[in-house]
Amino acid sequence: MSVAIHRLGDGARATVTAHFLALPMKDRRMRFGTSLAPRVIAAYVDRIDFDRDAVFGVHDDRLVLVGVAHVAFEGNQAELGLSVLPEHRGLGLGVALFKRALAHARNRCTPRLFMHYVYGNAPIMRIARRFGMDIVASAGDANAHLDLPPASLKSVAAELATDTFAWHDRALKSLVAAWKHRNYKER
């Protein structure tokens, strides 16, 4: 199964905020390290630099944002945060978002990908282990690092193909949603 992962821009702040607020409190704690209040989450999203960082999203057929990867670039590494709404887990979305973030960081010549997470976050721990990340746990938190290979013509072309697929998927979903909306209104 191919997952269409879209790079989100500055105009998606409200959608990203809504996604994080749709996470149950336990999942907010897993994503942010603590159960953040809605205003704190909104402030976090407002501080994202969509030009420097990369925010990727997966939308369902109703164009609801169901998965998010935030790749924050700092110095010679990229920090990754992932979240998937509970009803969409177990479908490979977290792994697909991880792969997309990894490809993006690699193609930006970033030598290292980093994740900081609550040690009890089993899905993130599985992803970190699956991709051979070096994991260091202490005091209930864990850090995972992965050294990235240099960008190649093949990796850049693959990222371009992924973006093209995502653009077409989004366009198709938008057309279907508009058609359904129009037909519903005509009834």
KANORVEN-V478439 format. One record per residue. N is the residue number from 1. PHI is phi in degrees with one decimal (NA if undefined). OMEGA is omega in degrees with one decimal (999 if undefined). D_FIRST is the distance of its C-alpha to the first C-alpha in whole Angstrom. Layout:
BEGIN
N|PHI|OMEGA|D_FIRST  N|PHI|OMEGA|D_FIRST
END
This chain:
BEGIN
1|NA|175.1|0  2|-91.4|178.8|4  3|-111.0|178.0|6  4|-82.1|-178.7|10  5|-116.5|-175.6|13  6|-99.9|170.2|16  7|-81.1|-176.8|19  8|-94.8|179.9|22  9|-109.5|-177.6|25  10|-54.1|-179.2|29  11|-71.1|-178.6|28  12|-96.2|-177.2|26  13|-54.0|-178.2|28  14|-63.6|179.2|29  15|-67.7|178.2|25  16|-65.6|177.1|24  17|-60.0|179.2|27  18|-60.4|177.8|26  19|-60.6|-178.4|23  20|-63.2|179.5|25  21|-71.4|177.4|28  22|-76.5|177.2|25  23|-71.8|173.6|25  24|-59.9|-176.7|27  25|-52.6|179.5|30  26|-60.5|-179.8|29  27|-71.7|174.5|25  28|-62.0|178.1|28  29|-62.9|179.0|30  30|-65.9|-177.0|27  31|-76.2|-173.0|25  32|-107.9|-178.9|29  33|88.0|177.5|31  34|-159.0|179.4|33  35|-81.1|-175.8|33  36|-81.3|175.1|33  37|-73.1|-179.2|35  38|-53.2|-178.8|34  39|-67.1|178.1|36  40|-72.0|176.3|35  41|-64.0|178.8|32  42|-60.8|178.5|33  43|-66.1|176.6|35  44|-59.3|-179.0|32  45|-64.3|178.6|30  46|-62.3|-179.1|33  47|-85.8|179.8|34  48|-65.6|175.8|30  49|-93.2|-175.2|31  50|-68.5|176.6|28  51|-82.5|-179.6|30  52|-80.0|-178.5|30  53|-85.4|173.4|27  54|-128.9|175.9|24  55|-122.1|-178.7|22  56|-113.7|-179.0|18  57|-139.0|173.0|16  58|-115.8|179.3|13  59|-110.8|173.7|15  60|-83.0|-177.1|14  61|-66.7|177.3|15  62|-94.7|-179.8|19  63|67.3|173.1|18  64|-83.2|178.8|19  65|-74.2|-174.5|18  66|-107.5|178.2|16  67|-148.2|-178.1|16  68|-138.3|169.7|18  69|-123.5|176.0|19  70|-111.2|178.3|23  71|-106.8|-179.5|24  72|-100.9|-178.4|27  73|-92.8|179.6|29  74|-147.2|-179.9|33  75|61.6|-177.2|35  76|-99.1|176.8|33  77|-143.0|177.0|30  78|-121.1|176.6|27  79|-98.7|-176.3|27  80|-115.0|171.1|23  81|-122.5|-177.4|23  82|-124.3|170.7|20  83|-152.9|176.6|19  84|-136.2|178.6|17  85|-61.1|-173.9|19  86|-51.7|-176.1|19  87|-73.1|179.6|18  88|-114.9|179.5|14  89|-80.5|179.0|14  90|81.7|-179.2|13  91|-108.4|-179.8|9  92|87.4|-178.1|9  93|-67.8|178.7|10  94|-61.9|178.4|13  95|-64.6|179.3|12  96|-62.9|177.5|10  97|-64.7|177.9|14  98|-60.6|-179.6|16  99|-60.1|-179.5|14  100|-65.8|178.8|15  101|-64.7|179.0|18  102|-61.0|179.2|19  103|-61.6|-179.0|18  104|-63.8|-179.9|20  105|-62.5|179.3|23  106|-59.1|-176.9|23  107|-75.5|172.7|24  108|-99.1|177.4|26  109|60.4|175.5|28  110|-89.6|-174.1|28  111|-78.3|-173.7|29  112|-146.6|174.1|28  113|-107.4|-172.5|25  114|-132.7|171.3|27  115|-131.1|173.2|26  116|-112.8|-176.3|28  117|-151.7|174.5|28  118|-67.2|-174.4|29  119|-56.7|-179.9|30  120|-79.3|-178.9|28  121|-80.4|-174.0|25  122|-59.7|179.7|23  123|-61.3|179.5|19  124|-69.2|177.8|21  125|-61.6|178.0|23  126|-62.5|178.8|20  127|-62.8|-179.8|18  128|-58.9|179.3|21  129|-68.4|-178.8|22  130|-58.3|-177.0|19  131|-97.6|173.8|19  132|69.6|179.0|23  133|-72.5|172.4|24  134|-77.6|-175.0|28  135|-113.4|175.9|29  136|-126.3|-179.0|32  137|-109.7|175.6|33  138|-161.1|174.0|36  139|49.8|176.0|38  140|84.5|177.9|35  141|-114.1|176.3|33  142|-140.2|173.5|30  143|-121.8|177.8|30  144|-126.2|-179.7|27  145|-125.0|175.5|27  146|-139.4|174.7|25  147|-76.9|-175.2|27  148|-100.1|175.4|25  149|-71.8|178.0|26  150|-65.7|176.2|27  151|-62.7|176.8|25  152|-136.0|176.5|25  153|-58.9|179.8|25  154|-63.8|-178.2|21  155|-68.5|178.4|20  156|-69.0|178.3|22  157|-63.9|178.9|20  158|-64.6|178.7|16  159|-66.1|177.4|17  160|-62.6|178.3|19  161|-64.0|178.3|16  162|-62.3|179.4|13  163|-64.2|179.4|16  164|-65.1|176.8|16  165|-59.3|-179.2|13  166|-63.4|179.6|13  167|-62.8|179.7|17  168|-65.8|177.9|16  169|-61.2|-179.3|13  170|-63.8|179.7|16  171|-62.3|179.6|19  172|-65.0|178.9|17  173|-61.6|178.5|17  174|-65.4|178.5|20  175|-63.8|179.3|22  176|-64.0|179.1|20  177|-62.7|178.7|22  178|-65.3|179.1|25  179|-63.2|179.0|25  180|-62.8|-179.4|25  181|-64.1|-180.0|27  182|-64.2|179.5|30  183|-67.0|178.4|29  184|-67.5|-179.5|30  185|-67.7|-177.5|33  186|-75.3|-178.4|34  187|-74.1|999|35
END
